[in-house]
Amino acid sequence: MTAIERHIGREEHLRLHRRAMLRCGAVATGGWLTGLSQRLARAAESGDPGAPPRSLIVLWLQGGPSQLETFDPHPGTMIAGGTEAIATAASGVKIAADYPRLAEQMASVALVRSMQSAEGDHERGTYLAKTGYRPDPVTRHPTLGAIVCHELPRLATDIPRHVSILPGNWPDWGGYLGDSYNAFKMPDPRYDVPDVRSSVSRPRLEKRLDDLAVVERAFAAGRGRQVDGTHHRETIERARRMMASEQLAAFQIDDEPAELRERYGDTPFGRGCLAARRLTEVGVRCVEVTLGGWDTHVDNHSSHTALAGTLDAALSALISDLAERDRLDHTLVLCAGEFGRTPTINRLGGRDHWPHGFTVALAGCGIRGGTVVGATDPEGGRKVEDAQTFPALGATLLTALGIDPSVELISPAGRPIKLADAEPIGKLLG
């Protein structure tokens, strides 16, 4: 079995029809569906071809970036440790001086500078950031990307709708939605998609598949229910469609002009961001691109400066490229890590884990660019102004994508669980 077939896997055991799912949510909450959720359900079920498809691109900064050396500098203060700031295209908004290209795009970017997390460990923090829920011993929640793929209408897409490029330690997962919502993992886009080319000639491949069909029919005799439960036939068929699909070209960034590739940066992450834009154009609903190395317990400033060169080029190019293609209104970009870093600098020149006040950046899909939500203490205290959480951030992102965050799914244990258990951050929504 190829990696493609392993990824596609069996369909989730919790594949509820959207209308039935929403009805369960209404019963669980003891009330009727809101008008918004009804409209969303009808639009999703109809798959209105006139509605522009929406997608999510997550730039995941694995390890926890320092808010001070990225989006929330406090120049001239003790906690800055020498970090300088520059003005941006958004009036009154300054970011770290290592991001001159992004500064030019800040009129399209919103910052939440008052993020707080209940988890200061990398794995648990990543779980909370990606799902909006703290780790639970009995329920594995789906990541936001998996929810987006589950909730938005399925387009005529032969390739996976959920993709993780340069996957880190914990790439996006389907949780109780099932393994079919796990992100399809891709290496640096300079390389071909693995396992999509047959090792034998087409006639020989077809003969093998014919032989497999004979074996499958014999095995299925008298076992229809068990065979249908494995979704093996659908897995094979979807794998075959992907292997023959012209949409695989979306992974091939060499088709782009050299000047554009240079804007994104000649780095794996830059190429990943360019591939993410191409993938959303063919109907991929969520692409996660990971940039690791932010866990700077040692030599924080020089490490962040090196990473800034990669992130500044890729993020600024992605935003401007989407805008130039009239895709920014239909593509939501989130740039975030699991937490921030301490205002104090340790004896090794590093900053340690800090879940008490850090920043995420987002743009597109009607998010109010140039907006700043909240503020951290310039003296390094734990109190923040207008504190925000990952559940609220998730609710905001879902709302921007046209998904009602209050809708409830039913877990395999029969437990109703909201897509996001918080209210959206109203200041961010246009």
Secondary structure, DSSP 8 states (H G I E B T S, - for coil): --HHHHHH-S--TT---HHHHHHHHHHHHTS---HHHHHHHHHHHHT-TTS---EEEEEEETT---STTTT---TTSTTTTT--EEE-SSTT-EEETT-HHHHTTGGGEEEEEEE--S--SHHHHHHHHHHSS---SS-----HHHHHHHHS---S-SS-SEEEES--SS----GGG-GGGS-EEE--TTS--TT-S-SS-HHHHHHHHHHHHHHHHHHHTT-HHHHHHHTHHHHHHHHHHHHH-GGGGGG-GGGS-HHHHHHH-SSHHHHHHHHHHHHHHTT--EEEEEE-----SBSHHHHHHHHHHHHHHHHHHHHHHHHHTT-GGGEEEEEE-S-EE-SS--TTB---EE-SSEEEEEE-TTB-TT-EE-EE-TT--S-EES-B-HHHHHHHHHHHTT--TT-EEE-TTS-EEESSSS---GGGB-
